[in-house]
Amino acid sequence: DPHVLNLMMICCEEQAPYGPAADTANMFLDLLGAAYERYHSICTLVNQTSPAATAEEKPNSTQQQQQQYSKDYTIRITVYHAQSMDYPKTTQAWNCYHGIIIPGSFSTAYDTHIEWIHRLMTVIQDEIHANRRKTLGVCFGHQCFAHSFGFLDDDFRQRNNNNNNNNN
């Protein structure tokens, strides 16, 4: 449907203020909805309605948040859980999303020894970056995205240390 923006959120934390996942997804829906409404009010488009959010639990434990912003446009956010290593299972499932949001966490991107963080960075490189998927990383999500370009390369730190030593 050309009037549906279908987004994926890879939740990295269930504890406030970064969670629970449904609250974080609703926050992003509110922000996106406000931006959408502002853009359309600037363009003097008609048929605007007030945002109303709904949430439903899918049988496979993935949450889907949806918000209707006009008679013909819907924004959906499907929530996956990085700490449970919950990601789409197939390329077809990945391809149904127009974009990905990776929000914050109490964890740090440098904790690649923690299994779920290591897996998230692998997913960022092997699935998101390799397939040029549009992604917004916020706080921890941004740090993981950036850090994923170096953590898989065992020589990264060595090359970085050599460059720093040569500059001294």
C-alpha positions as CSV (number, residue, x, y, z in Angstrom):
1,D,0.0,0.0,0.0
2,P,1.6,3.3,-1.0
3,H,-0.1,5.1,1.8
4,V,1.6,3.1,4.6
5,L,5.0,3.8,6.1
6,N,6.1,0.5,7.5
7,L,8.9,0.9,10.0
8,M,10.9,-1.6,12.2
9,M,12.2,-0.7,15.6
10,I,14.9,-2.8,17.1
11,C,14.3,-2.3,20.8
12,C,17.5,-2.4,22.9
13,E,16.0,-1.9,26.3
14,E,12.8,-2.6,28.2
15,Q,13.5,-0.4,31.2
16,A,12.5,3.3,31.4
17,P,13.4,5.7,30.0
18,Y,14.3,3.6,27.0
19,G,11.4,1.3,27.3
20,P,9.1,-0.4,27.5
21,A,9.2,-1.0,23.8
22,A,5.5,-0.1,23.2
23,D,6.1,3.3,24.9
24,T,9.2,4.0,22.8
25,A,7.4,3.0,19.6
26,N,4.5,5.3,20.5
27,M,6.9,8.2,21.2
28,F,8.4,7.7,17.7
29,L,4.9,7.6,16.3
30,D,4.0,10.9,18.0
31,L,7.2,12.5,16.7
32,L,6.7,11.2,13.1
33,G,3.1,12.1,13.2
34,A,3.8,15.7,14.4
35,A,6.4,16.0,11.6
36,Y,4.0,14.7,9.0
37,E,1.3,17.0,10.2
38,R,3.6,20.0,10.2
39,Y,4.9,19.2,6.8
40,H,1.4,18.9,5.4
41,S,0.2,22.1,7.1
42,I,3.1,24.0,5.6
43,C,2.1,22.6,2.2
44,T,-1.5,23.6,3.0
45,L,-2.9,20.1,2.5
46,V,-6.3,19.3,3.8
47,N,-8.0,16.3,5.6
48,Q,-5.8,16.4,8.7
49,T,-6.9,14.4,11.8
50,S,-5.6,14.2,15.3
51,P,-3.2,11.3,15.9
52,A,-4.6,8.3,17.7
53,A,-2.3,5.4,18.5
54,T,-3.2,1.8,18.9
55,A,-1.1,-1.2,19.9
56,E,-1.6,-4.9,19.4
57,E,0.5,-7.9,20.3
58,K,1.4,-10.3,17.4
59,P,1.4,-14.0,18.2
60,N,5.2,-14.2,17.7
61,S,5.7,-11.7,20.5
62,T,6.6,-8.9,18.1
63,Q,4.6,-5.7,18.9
64,Q,3.2,-3.5,16.2
65,Q,2.3,0.1,16.8
66,Q,0.2,1.9,14.3
67,Q,-1.1,5.5,14.0
68,Q,-3.5,7.0,11.5
69,Y,-2.6,10.6,10.5
70,S,-5.1,11.3,7.8
71,K,-7.8,9.4,5.9
72,D,-5.2,7.8,3.6
73,Y,-1.9,7.6,5.4
74,T,-0.7,5.3,8.2
75,I,2.6,4.9,10.0
76,R,3.3,1.5,11.5
77,I,6.2,0.5,13.7
78,T,6.8,-3.2,14.3
79,V,9.0,-3.9,17.3
80,Y,11.7,-6.5,17.5
81,H,13.8,-7.1,20.6
82,A,17.6,-7.1,20.3
83,Q,18.2,-8.4,23.8
84,S,16.1,-11.5,22.9
85,M,17.9,-11.6,19.5
86,D,14.5,-11.2,17.9
87,Y,14.9,-10.1,14.3
88,P,13.1,-10.8,11.0
89,K,13.7,-14.3,9.9
90,T,13.8,-13.9,6.1
91,T,14.9,-11.4,3.5
92,Q,11.3,-11.0,2.5
93,A,10.4,-10.0,6.1
94,W,13.3,-7.5,6.1
95,N,12.2,-6.1,2.8
96,C,8.7,-5.2,3.9
97,Y,10.1,-2.3,6.0
98,H,10.7,1.2,4.6
99,G,13.1,2.0,7.4
100,I,14.6,0.9,10.7
101,I,14.8,2.7,14.1
102,I,17.4,1.6,16.7
103,P,16.8,3.5,19.9
104,G,18.7,3.9,23.2
105,S,19.8,1.5,25.9
106,F,21.5,1.6,29.3
107,S,24.2,-0.6,27.7
108,T,27.2,0.7,25.8
109,A,28.2,0.0,22.2
110,Y,31.7,-1.0,23.4
111,D,30.3,-4.1,25.3
112,T,30.6,-6.4,22.3
113,H,31.4,-9.3,24.6
114,I,27.7,-9.2,25.5
115,E,26.0,-11.6,23.1
116,W,23.0,-9.5,22.1
117,I,25.1,-6.4,21.4
118,H,27.6,-8.5,19.3
119,R,24.6,-9.9,17.4
120,L,23.1,-6.4,16.9
121,M,26.3,-5.2,15.4
122,T,26.5,-8.2,13.2
123,V,22.9,-7.6,12.0
124,I,23.8,-3.9,11.4
125,Q,26.7,-5.0,9.1
126,D,25.3,-8.1,7.5
127,E,21.7,-7.1,7.0
128,I,21.2,-3.4,7.4
129,H,24.4,-1.9,6.0
130,A,25.0,-4.6,3.4
131,N,21.5,-4.1,2.0
132,R,21.5,-0.3,2.3
133,R,18.5,-0.2,4.5
134,K,17.4,3.3,5.7
135,T,18.2,3.5,9.4
136,L,17.9,6.0,12.2
137,G,20.1,5.2,15.2
138,V,19.4,7.2,18.4
139,C,21.9,7.4,21.2
140,F,22.9,3.8,21.8
141,G,21.6,2.8,18.3
142,H,23.8,5.4,16.6
143,Q,26.8,4.4,18.6
144,C,26.2,0.7,17.7
145,F,25.8,1.6,14.1
146,A,29.1,3.6,14.1
147,H,31.0,1.1,16.3
148,S,29.9,-1.9,14.1
149,F,32.2,-0.7,11.4
150,G,35.3,-1.4,13.6
151,F,34.3,-4.2,15.9
152,L,34.3,-7.0,13.3
153,D,37.8,-6.1,12.1
154,D,40.4,-7.6,14.4
155,D,43.0,-5.4,12.9
156,F,41.0,-2.2,13.4
157,R,42.4,-1.4,16.8
158,Q,45.9,-2.3,15.7
159,R,45.7,0.0,12.6
160,N,44.2,2.8,14.7
161,N,47.0,2.5,17.3
162,N,49.7,2.5,14.6
163,N,48.2,5.6,13.1
164,N,48.1,7.4,16.5
165,N,51.7,6.4,17.2
166,N,52.8,7.7,13.8
167,N,51.2,11.0,14.5
168,N,53.1,11.5,17.7
